[in-house]
Structures are given as C-alpha cells and as structure tokens.
Amino acid sequence: HIVPYLTREERVQLFGIDCVHELIWGEWHPGNEFTQQLKIQNVSLVTQRLKFKLPVNKVFDMPYPELFKLSPGMTKSIPINFQPLVYEPIIDKIEVQTKSGNFSVMLKALVRDISITCPQYVDFGLCPILDPTSLPLQMYNTGSLP
C-alpha cells in the first residue's frame, strides 16, 4: 500500500530512506530533453532492497526498474529524463517500494503563466459629470513571469 504524503523527516523515520519529496521542472521547452537526478540515500542501519514503478506519463523516462540493494549510508542516483511534446503542466509520480511499504516522489513540470490581481471593485465616490477623476489602483503580478 502507498503511505499518504509524508514529510522528509517522517519518511526517514518510517522507511530509513532519505530523498526529496518532489522533482520540479520550471524552465523547459517542448521538443527538448531535461534530466534531473533522484538521489535516494539509505539512512538506516540495515541494507535495504528497493524498487520503483515508472511514471504513467511517457514524457518522463527512467531506466528499467530493477530491484537494487542499498547499504547503510549509501546513495543511489536515478536519472529522470523529461521530454515534453507540448507546453502544458504535467504532474506524475514515481512509486518507491521498500520492505516497510511504499511512498511516492512527485514529478512536476510547471508552466510559466501570466496573471495579475487587482481589486474587483473601485469606488470613485461622488464625482462630477464629464470631469476627469483619478484614483490610485494597486495591481499585483501573481504569475510566474517577471
């Protein structure tokens, strides 16, 4: 069974495995390949046998998931290739299987968006007809583009 979302500390306590809870691709373009390393470290005092399940979405590519042993204190790096075809947000996961149970590492490809926030209403109060009236208006860039 898959354990619900755990913090990094809880995952270390429960499984004796230390790794990030997500890998994020923020700057990317369709048609290119982008690689990140998932580093898994055995922080327990016993040798662990691990396996992982491939992500469902085919834009994420990994080596074939074979069972591997990780001695205490050792780290294994698993390359995760991201080969997007279209510019859209993608969320997937890698399921890591241990003797104590399974946990997930999220894979997120984020897109840069344009977004602005401003007041829904502006009250000019009483103002004369056909006379210009001004009022300061605060707007905020809430998107991911500068």
N, C-alpha and C positions, 0 to 999 in steps of 0.2 A: 504494500500500500504506500501511497505517497503522503508524506507528512505535510500539513499545511505550511504556509510561509513561515520561515524561521529566520531570526537574525543570525548574523555570522557567529556570534558567541553561542547561541543556542545550538546551532549546527555542530560546532566544535564539541560542545558538551554531550550532545546526543549521539553523534556518529564518529567523533575523533577525526573529522576531516575539515580542513580549512580551505575555503575558496570564496571568491566573490559570489554575490547572490544574483548578479546580472552583468551581462556584457552589452554595452551600448555603442552603436554606430551612429554618430551625429553628423559627420561630414562625409557624404558619399554621393555618387552619381551613377545612374543606370548605365550598364554596359561595362563597368569596371569591376575589379575584384579587390576586396578589402579583407585583411586577415587580422584576427586577434588571437591571443593565446589564453586558453583557460588553464590556469595553474591550480592544481589540486595537491594539497600537502597533507600527509598523514601526521597528525599531531598526537596520536595515541601512542601507547607503549607496545602495541602488538602490530604484526604485519596484517595489512588489510587487503582483501580481494575486492576489486571494484570493476564495474562495467557501466556503460552508459547506453541510453537509447538515442538514436539520431533524431534531430528535429523533424517535424512533419513537413514544414515548408522547404521545398527543394532549393531555394535561394541560399540556404545555409548548408555548407558542405563540410564534412568531417571525415577523418579516417574511419575505416570499418570498426565498429565497436567490439573489440575483443576483450575478454577478461584479462585484467592485469593485476599484479601484486604491487603493493606499495609498502615498503619497510618503514618503521618508525623514523620520523624526521625527513623522509624523502619527499620530493616534489616531482610531479609529472606535468608536463605542458602538453596540452592538446590543441592543435591549430583549428580554429573555426574560420572558414572562408565564407564570405558574404558576397554573392554575385547577383546583384539586383538587376531586374529587367525593366521595371517601371519605378517611378519616383512616388512611392506611397509608403505610409508607415507599416511596419511589419513587426509582429510580436510572436515569438515562439519560445520553446524551452528545450533544454537537454535534461533528461532524467538520469540522475546518477544513482546506481544501485549498489548498496552496501549490505553486509550481513545483518546490520541492525535495522535496515529499512531503506527507503528511497527518498531522495529530495531533488528538487528542480533548480536549475540555473536558468534564469530568463535571458532570452536573446531579443534585443530591441533595436530596430532600425528606425530612427526618428527622422521626420522631415522638418525642414525649416518652414515656418509659417509666418504669414503677415497677419497681425492682429493689433487692434487699437481699442482702448477702453476710454469712454468719455461719459459724462453724466447723461442719464436718459432724458432728463428734462432740464431746461434752462428758463428761469423765471426772470423776465425783464421788468417785472412790476408794472407800474403805470408809466407810459411813455407817450409823448405827443404824436399825433398822426403826421406822417410824411417827414418826420425829423429823424436823422440817424441816431441810433442809440448803440452803445458798445458795452460789453461786459466781458471780463476775462473768463476764459474757458480752459480748464485743465484737461489735457488728454495724456494718456499713458500708453507707451509701446509695450504691449503684453505678449507680443510674438517673439520668435527666436531670431529674427533678423534685426541687425542694428539700425 
